[in-house]
């Protein structure tokens, strides 16, 4: 996973296809506004792996995440162990 600061999104590439999560920074926190996988990656777990990588990154950098898109909200609901980085 990379933090593409120029595009304000976290990105991962699987099978030469991109999955990404757009964000905006607000008060030192990352607001996750949209998560999207290339259509060929949908249903493969690529977006879930990206979310886990974002959480790992947030923990390592002591960052807080604010899920706003429906996918990110649902992902955090399914992963209570990650809620310590979410607001």
N, C-alpha and C positions, 0 to 999 in steps of 0.2 A: 504494500500500500504506500502511496505517496500523497503528500499534501501539496496539491497544485495551488499554491498561493495566488498565482496570477488569475486563475479561474475561480478561486474560492471554492474548491471542492477536493474531497479525498477521492482517490482513484485507485483501482486495481485492474489488472489485465489478466484475464483467463482465456486460454485458447485464442489469443490475439484479439479478444473482444473486451470492451471496457464496461465496468460497473463503477458507478460514482455516487457520491453524496455531496450535494451542494450545501454550503454553509455560509453564514454571515457571522462576523464577530460582534458581540455586544457585551460591554462591560467585562471583558476578559473571558467571556464564555463563547462557546461555539453553538450557534443555533442551527440545527440540522433541518433544512427547509425542503429537501427533495432527495430521494434515493431512487436511482434508476439503473437497471441492468439492460444491456443490449438484449433485444428480443430472443436471440438464440441462447442466451444464458438464463432466461427466466425459468424458474422451476428447478434449477441445478444447485441452489444454495449459495450462489455467488454473492448475492446481496447480503445474506446472513454472514458470510465469511468477511465481507467488507465491514459490516457493522462491528463484528468482534475485533477486527484490526483497529478500527477507530477507537473502540473502548480501550484496547491495550495501549494505543498511542496516548489517549487522554490520561490514563493512569500513570504512564511513564513521565508525562509532562505536567502532571498535577493540574489538568484542565477539567472544566465542567462542560457537559453537553446538555443542550436543551432540545429534545426531539419535538419537532413541529409537524413533520410530514407523517401521514398515516402509517407508512411502513415502519419508520423509526419508532413511533409510539408503540405499535404492536410488537416490534422486536424487543423493546425494553420490558414490555408486559410479560413476554415469554421468557425473559432472562433476568429474573430478580437478582441474580448474583452480580449483575452489571449496574444496578441502580445506584450504586454509590458514586458513580461519575455523572449521573443524570439529575437534572433539576426539573 
